[in-house]
Amino acid sequence: MTPQLDVDACRRQFPGLARQVNGRPAAFLDGPGGSQVPRSVIDAVADCLAHRNANEGGAFATSREVGELVDAARGAVADLLGAADPAGVVFGSNMTTLTFALSRALAKTWRPGDEVVVTRLDHDANVTPWVRAAEDAGAAVQFLDVDPADCTLRLDLLPDLLNDRTKLVAVGLASNAVGTVNPVREVVAAARRVGALVFVDAVHAVPHRPVDVAALGADFLASSPYKFFGPHAGVLWGRRDLLERLPAYKVRPAPDSGPGRWMTGTPSFEAIAGTHAAVDYLAGLGAGADRRAALAAGYEAIRAHETELAAQFLDGLARLPVWRVWGISDPARIGDRVPTFGLTHRTRPAAEVASLLGVQGLFVWSGNFYAQGLVERLVLAPAGMLRVGFLHYNTADEVARTLDALAAVGD
């Protein structure tokens, strides 16, 4: 039986959800840009600053405690991502910065004539770092196209882009603009056949779906705690042998082995503490013999609830012909997407509608959301789309309220 999510109990843990706008409750539909955080995360950040505000590596109590904090957080993130080795977990300021650092290191191993593959569906943080790295190395970049009809990757074209010169394939697990969940295992299998490494952007997937790096077969995977109910930070997991072997750009006193060689400067220990708390919050939504099992149960409950919200939203949009849904809209394929929706109105610009909804307390985004390649491919630049994103703390009432507001926009 699928665990039942107690949405009211979840919402009580998020102080930010109590906000009102013009006398109406705010509906936080901006999760794709950053989630709200539970009280446990806020308390963990504050506790670190209040009681363990030191750098690690010293021979005194607070420094030792910070080191223990980082180790414990690595273990929590490893459980979140299904990684057997916590030493493969690297913390940084954000996913983009970590990806640029890794791309620069990988580029040192590439030669003129080598190739990398990126997609037109991804957030630009999983595109431009690889394009720039390829330029530095004299390598070529191949772009995997999308099907504009449903915003899915054209996997039928992937074999033609891969060859023995392909060094890396970069792909997202879920689209931050239109919600498509990509068949990453198939991409990894294709890349393996030509000996290429695979980098997975899981930023938009982790708030919605369980991640298992072992099952995916990825070599690297990145995520952002502030998208999964934690503080502003970035997380990179990599195969330990690769992290040890690659030429990390670091200052000379930094460690020569272990994840510390990729943490180029003093990290935000308070953010690392908050990241640990965010993982434990997700685990607390389920139950199991250990944290990994509890996370699996929690995600099962999240997925069931979010699927109901997505089905309700798609059903309502089907009654509003002035709105177009970009991406998967067939209810029978709802399992192939997360509840993030890119919309366009027949006549009204997305930014104008976002402002109209904002004064009603409906927090949505407009633009390209850094999925610039997708917006250009859909010929929606520069206006972009209206993005409505639901998370597990959103409610059926908020979905209905959003649909009413979209209907009121008119022709």
C-alpha positions as CSV (number, residue, x, y, z in Angstrom):
1,M,0.0,0.0,0.0
2,T,1.3,3.5,-0.9
3,P,2.1,5.5,2.2
4,Q,-0.4,8.4,2.7
5,L,1.2,11.8,2.9
6,D,-0.2,14.0,5.7
7,V,0.0,17.3,3.8
8,D,-1.4,19.4,6.7
9,A,1.3,18.0,9.0
10,C,3.9,18.7,6.4
11,R,2.8,22.3,5.9
12,R,2.9,23.0,9.6
13,Q,6.6,22.4,9.5
14,F,7.2,25.2,7.0
15,P,7.0,28.7,8.5
16,G,7.2,30.4,5.1
17,L,3.9,28.8,4.0
18,A,2.0,31.0,6.5
19,R,2.7,34.1,4.4
20,Q,-0.2,36.2,3.1
21,V,-0.5,38.5,0.2
22,N,-3.2,41.2,0.1
23,G,-5.1,39.3,2.8
24,R,-5.0,35.9,1.0
25,P,-2.8,32.9,1.7
26,A,0.3,32.8,-0.5
27,A,0.5,29.7,-2.7
28,F,4.1,28.8,-3.3
29,L,4.1,27.5,-6.9
30,D,7.7,28.5,-7.4
31,G,9.3,25.3,-6.2
32,P,11.3,24.8,-9.4
33,G,13.2,28.0,-8.6
34,G,13.6,27.1,-4.9
35,S,11.6,25.4,-2.2
36,Q,10.5,26.6,1.2
37,V,12.4,25.0,4.2
38,P,11.0,23.3,7.2
39,R,11.8,24.4,10.8
40,S,14.2,21.6,11.3
41,V,16.5,22.9,8.5
42,I,16.3,26.5,9.9
43,D,17.2,25.1,13.4
44,A,20.1,23.1,12.0
45,V,21.6,26.2,10.3
46,A,21.1,28.3,13.4
47,D,22.6,25.7,15.7
48,C,25.7,25.4,13.6
49,L,26.3,29.1,13.6
50,A,25.5,29.4,17.3
51,H,27.5,26.4,18.6
52,R,29.9,25.1,16.0
53,N,31.0,28.2,14.2
54,A,34.6,27.1,13.4
55,N,36.7,25.8,10.5
56,E,37.5,22.1,10.4
57,G,40.9,20.6,10.9
58,G,41.7,22.2,14.2
59,A,42.7,20.5,17.5
60,F,39.8,21.9,19.5
61,A,36.2,21.0,20.2
62,T,34.2,23.2,17.8
63,S,36.5,22.4,14.9
64,R,36.2,18.6,15.6
65,E,32.5,19.0,15.8
66,V,32.4,20.7,12.4
67,G,34.4,17.9,10.9
68,E,31.9,15.4,12.3
69,L,29.1,17.5,11.0
70,V,30.5,17.4,7.4
71,D,31.1,13.6,7.6
72,A,27.5,13.0,8.8
73,A,26.1,15.2,6.1
74,R,28.1,13.3,3.5
75,G,26.5,10.1,4.8
76,A,23.0,11.6,4.6
77,V,23.5,12.8,1.0
78,A,24.9,9.4,0.0
79,D,21.8,7.8,1.4
80,L,19.7,10.4,-0.5
81,L,21.4,9.6,-3.8
82,G,21.9,5.9,-3.4
83,A,25.7,6.2,-3.2
84,A,27.6,3.4,-1.5
85,D,30.6,5.6,-0.8
86,P,30.0,8.9,1.1
87,A,33.5,10.0,0.0
88,G,32.1,10.6,-3.4
89,V,30.0,13.5,-2.0
90,V,31.3,17.0,-2.5
91,F,29.7,20.2,-1.2
92,G,29.8,23.5,-2.9
93,S,28.1,26.9,-3.2
94,N,25.7,25.7,-6.0
95,M,25.3,23.2,-8.7
96,T,26.5,25.6,-11.4
97,T,29.8,26.4,-9.7
98,L,30.5,22.7,-9.0
99,T,29.7,21.8,-12.6
100,F,32.0,24.5,-14.0
101,A,34.8,23.2,-11.7
102,L,34.3,19.7,-12.8
103,S,34.1,20.6,-16.5
104,R,37.4,22.5,-16.3
105,A,39.1,19.5,-14.8
106,L,37.6,17.1,-17.4
107,A,38.6,19.4,-20.2
108,K,42.2,18.8,-19.2
109,T,41.7,15.2,-20.3
110,W,40.2,16.0,-23.6
111,R,42.0,16.6,-26.9
112,P,41.2,18.3,-30.2
113,G,38.8,16.1,-32.1
114,D,37.1,14.7,-29.0
115,E,33.4,15.3,-28.6
116,V,30.8,15.9,-25.9
117,V,27.0,15.6,-26.1
118,V,24.6,17.9,-24.4
119,T,20.8,18.3,-24.8
120,R,18.4,21.1,-25.9
121,L,16.2,20.2,-22.9
122,D,18.5,20.9,-20.1
123,H,19.0,23.9,-17.7
124,D,22.0,25.9,-19.1
125,A,24.1,24.9,-16.0
126,N,24.3,21.5,-17.7
127,V,25.0,22.9,-21.1
128,T,27.3,26.0,-21.1
129,P,29.9,24.6,-18.7
130,W,30.5,21.7,-21.1
131,V,30.4,23.9,-24.2
132,R,33.0,26.2,-22.6
133,A,35.2,23.2,-21.6
134,A,35.0,21.8,-25.1
135,E,36.0,25.2,-26.5
136,D,39.1,25.2,-24.2
137,A,40.1,21.7,-25.2
138,G,39.3,22.1,-29.0
139,A,36.6,19.5,-28.7
140,A,33.3,19.5,-30.6
141,V,29.9,19.7,-29.1
142,Q,26.9,17.7,-30.3
143,F,23.3,18.6,-29.3
144,L,20.7,16.0,-28.7
145,D,17.4,17.5,-29.9
146,V,13.9,17.4,-28.3
147,D,10.5,16.6,-29.8
148,P,8.6,19.9,-29.6
149,A,5.3,18.0,-29.5
150,D,5.9,16.7,-25.9
151,C,9.3,18.1,-25.0
152,T,11.0,14.7,-24.7
153,L,14.5,13.8,-25.8
154,R,14.9,12.4,-29.3
155,L,16.7,9.3,-28.1
156,D,16.4,7.9,-31.6
157,L,19.0,10.4,-32.7
158,L,21.4,9.7,-29.9
159,P,23.3,6.8,-31.6
160,D,24.2,9.0,-34.5
161,L,25.8,11.5,-32.0
162,L,28.0,8.9,-30.3
163,N,31.3,7.5,-31.4
164,D,34.7,6.5,-30.1
165,R,35.6,10.2,-29.8
166,T,32.7,11.0,-27.4
167,K,34.2,11.7,-24.0
168,L,31.1,12.9,-22.1
169,V,27.3,12.9,-22.3
170,A,25.5,15.5,-20.1
171,V,21.8,14.9,-19.4
172,G,19.2,16.0,-17.0
173,L,17.1,13.7,-14.9
174,A,14.0,16.0,-15.0
175,S,13.3,19.2,-16.9
176,N,13.1,22.3,-14.7
177,A,10.9,24.0,-17.4
178,V,8.4,21.5,-18.5
179,G,8.7,18.6,-16.1
180,T,9.8,15.8,-18.5
181,V,11.5,12.9,-16.7
182,N,14.3,11.6,-19.0
183,P,15.2,7.9,-19.5
184,V,18.7,8.4,-18.1
185,R,19.5,4.7,-17.9
186,E,19.1,4.4,-21.6
187,V,21.3,7.4,-22.2
188,V,24.0,5.9,-19.9
189,A,23.8,2.5,-21.6
190,A,24.3,4.2,-25.0
191,A,27.2,6.2,-23.7
192,R,28.8,3.2,-22.1
193,R,28.9,1.4,-25.5
194,V,31.3,4.1,-26.8
195,G,33.2,4.4,-23.5
196,A,31.9,7.9,-22.6
197,L,31.4,9.3,-19.1
198,V,27.9,10.5,-18.1
199,F,27.1,13.6,-16.0
200,V,23.5,13.8,-14.7
201,D,21.8,17.0,-13.5
202,A,19.4,15.8,-10.9
203,V,18.5,19.2,-9.5
204,H,14.9,19.2,-10.5
205,A,14.4,15.5,-9.9
206,V,15.4,15.2,-6.2
207,P,12.4,17.1,-4.8
208,H,10.0,14.7,-6.6
209,R,11.6,11.4,-7.2
210,P,14.1,9.0,-5.5
211,V,17.6,9.0,-7.1
212,D,19.8,6.0,-7.2
213,V,23.2,6.7,-8.8
214,A,24.1,3.0,-8.8
215,A,20.9,2.1,-10.7
216,L,21.4,5.0,-13.2
217,G,25.0,4.0,-13.8
218,A,26.1,7.6,-13.8
219,D,29.7,8.8,-13.3
220,F,28.7,12.1,-11.8
221,L,25.5,13.6,-10.5
222,A,24.7,17.0,-9.2
223,S,21.9,18.5,-7.2
224,S,20.9,21.6,-5.2
225,P,19.7,21.4,-1.6
226,Y,17.7,24.6,-1.9
227,K,15.4,22.7,-4.4
228,F,14.8,19.9,-1.9
229,F,13.8,21.9,1.1
230,G,17.3,22.8,2.3
231,P,19.6,25.9,2.2
232,H,21.3,27.5,-0.7
233,A,24.1,25.1,-1.6
234,G,25.3,22.6,-4.2
235,V,26.0,18.9,-4.0
236,L,28.1,16.9,-6.5
237,W,28.5,13.1,-6.3
238,G,31.2,11.4,-8.4
239,R,32.8,8.0,-8.7
240,R,35.6,8.1,-6.2
241,D,38.2,6.8,-8.7
242,L,37.4,9.6,-11.0
243,L,37.4,12.3,-8.3
244,E,40.8,11.0,-7.1
245,R,42.3,10.9,-10.6
246,L,41.0,14.1,-12.2
247,P,43.2,17.2,-12.0
248,A,41.2,19.3,-9.6
249,Y,41.8,23.0,-9.6
250,K,42.7,23.8,-6.0
251,V,45.1,25.7,-3.8
252,R,48.3,23.9,-2.7
253,P,47.5,23.2,0.9
254,A,44.1,21.6,0.1
255,P,43.9,17.8,0.4
256,D,45.4,15.7,-2.3
257,S,42.8,13.0,-1.9
258,G,39.2,12.6,-0.9
259,P,36.3,15.0,-1.5
260,G,38.2,17.8,0.2
261,R,40.3,18.3,-2.9
262,W,37.2,19.5,-4.7
263,M,36.1,21.9,-2.0
264,T,38.2,24.8,-3.0
265,G,38.0,27.0,0.1
266,T,36.0,27.1,3.3
267,P,32.5,25.9,2.7
268,S,29.3,27.1,4.3
269,F,29.2,24.6,7.2
270,E,25.8,26.0,8.2
271,A,24.5,25.1,4.8
272,I,26.0,21.6,5.0
273,A,24.2,21.2,8.4
274,G,21.0,22.4,6.8
275,T,21.4,20.0,3.9
276,H,21.7,17.1,6.3
277,A,18.5,18.3,8.0
278,A,16.7,18.5,4.7
279,V,17.6,14.8,3.9
280,D,16.3,13.8,7.3
281,Y,13.1,15.8,6.7
282,L,12.5,13.8,3.6
283,A,13.3,10.5,5.4
284,G,10.8,11.6,8.1
285,L,8.0,11.5,5.5
286,G,8.4,7.7,5.4
287,A,9.5,4.8,7.6
288,G,12.0,2.0,7.3
289,A,14.8,0.0,8.7
290,D,17.3,2.7,7.8
291,R,17.4,6.2,6.3
292,R,17.6,4.9,2.7
293,A,14.5,2.8,3.3
294,A,12.7,5.7,5.0
295,L,13.6,7.9,2.0
296,A,12.1,5.4,-0.4
297,A,8.9,5.3,1.5
298,G,8.8,9.1,1.8
299,Y,9.3,9.5,-1.9
300,E,6.5,7.0,-2.6
301,A,4.1,9.2,-0.6
302,I,5.4,12.3,-2.3
303,R,4.9,10.9,-5.7
304,A,1.4,9.7,-5.0
305,H,0.3,13.1,-3.8
306,E,2.1,15.1,-6.5
307,T,0.6,12.8,-9.2
308,E,-2.9,13.7,-7.9
309,L,-2.1,17.4,-8.1
310,A,-0.7,17.0,-11.6
311,A,-3.7,15.1,-12.8
312,Q,-6.0,17.7,-11.3
313,F,-4.1,20.5,-13.0
314,L,-3.9,18.8,-16.4
315,D,-7.7,18.1,-16.2
316,G,-8.4,21.7,-15.5
317,L,-6.1,23.0,-18.2
318,A,-7.9,20.8,-20.7
319,R,-10.9,23.0,-20.1
320,L,-9.0,26.2,-20.8
321,P,-8.2,26.2,-24.6
322,V,-6.5,29.6,-24.4
323,W,-3.6,27.9,-22.6
324,R,-1.1,25.6,-24.1
325,V,0.8,23.0,-22.0
326,W,4.3,22.5,-23.2
327,G,5.5,19.0,-22.5
328,I,3.7,15.8,-21.6
329,S,-0.1,16.5,-21.2
330,D,-1.6,13.0,-21.8
331,P,-2.9,11.8,-18.5
332,A,-1.9,8.3,-19.4
333,R,1.7,9.4,-19.4
334,I,1.6,11.3,-16.2
335,G,4.3,9.0,-14.8
336,D,6.8,10.4,-17.3
337,R,6.7,13.9,-15.8
338,V,7.0,15.7,-12.5
339,P,4.4,18.4,-11.6
340,T,6.2,21.3,-13.2
341,F,4.3,22.9,-16.1
342,G,5.4,25.3,-18.8
343,L,2.4,27.2,-20.2
344,T,1.7,29.9,-22.8
345,H,-1.4,31.9,-23.3
346,R,-2.9,32.5,-26.7
347,T,-2.4,36.3,-26.5
348,R,-1.1,37.4,-23.1
349,P,2.7,37.5,-22.4
350,A,3.9,35.2,-19.7
351,A,5.4,38.0,-17.6
352,E,2.1,39.9,-17.6
353,V,0.2,36.8,-16.4
354,A,2.9,36.1,-13.7
355,S,2.3,39.6,-12.4
356,L,-1.4,39.2,-12.4
357,L,-1.1,36.0,-10.4
358,G,1.5,37.5,-8.0
359,V,-0.9,40.1,-6.7
360,Q,-3.3,37.3,-5.9
361,G,-0.7,35.5,-3.9
362,L,0.0,32.9,-6.5
363,F,3.8,32.7,-6.8
364,V,4.8,31.6,-10.3
365,W,7.7,32.3,-12.7
366,S,7.9,33.5,-16.2
367,G,10.8,33.5,-18.8
368,N,13.2,30.8,-19.8
369,F,14.2,29.5,-16.3
370,Y,17.8,29.0,-17.7
371,A,16.3,26.3,-20.0
372,Q,17.3,28.7,-22.8
373,G,18.0,26.0,-25.4
374,L,14.5,24.5,-24.9
375,V,12.8,27.9,-25.1
376,E,14.7,28.7,-28.3
377,R,13.9,25.3,-29.8
378,L,10.2,25.9,-29.1
379,V,10.4,29.3,-30.7
380,L,9.2,31.0,-27.5
381,A,12.1,33.4,-27.0
382,P,12.3,36.0,-25.7
383,A,9.0,35.9,-23.8
384,G,9.3,32.3,-22.7
385,M,6.7,30.5,-20.7
386,L,4.7,30.8,-17.5
387,R,5.9,28.1,-15.1
388,V,3.7,26.6,-12.4
389,G,5.4,24.1,-10.1
390,F,3.9,22.0,-7.4
391,L,5.7,20.3,-4.5
392,H,4.4,17.9,-1.9
393,Y,3.4,20.7,0.4
394,N,1.0,22.1,-2.2
395,T,-2.7,21.3,-1.9
396,A,-5.6,20.5,-4.2
397,D,-7.2,23.8,-3.1
398,E,-4.1,25.7,-4.4
399,V,-4.4,23.8,-7.7
400,A,-8.1,24.8,-8.0
401,R,-7.3,28.4,-7.1
402,T,-4.5,28.5,-9.7
403,L,-6.9,27.1,-12.4
404,D,-9.5,29.7,-11.5
405,A,-6.9,32.5,-11.8
406,L,-5.7,31.2,-15.2
407,A,-9.3,31.0,-16.4
408,A,-9.9,34.6,-15.3
409,V,-7.1,35.8,-17.6
410,G,-9.6,35.3,-20.4
411,D,-8.8,35.6,-24.1
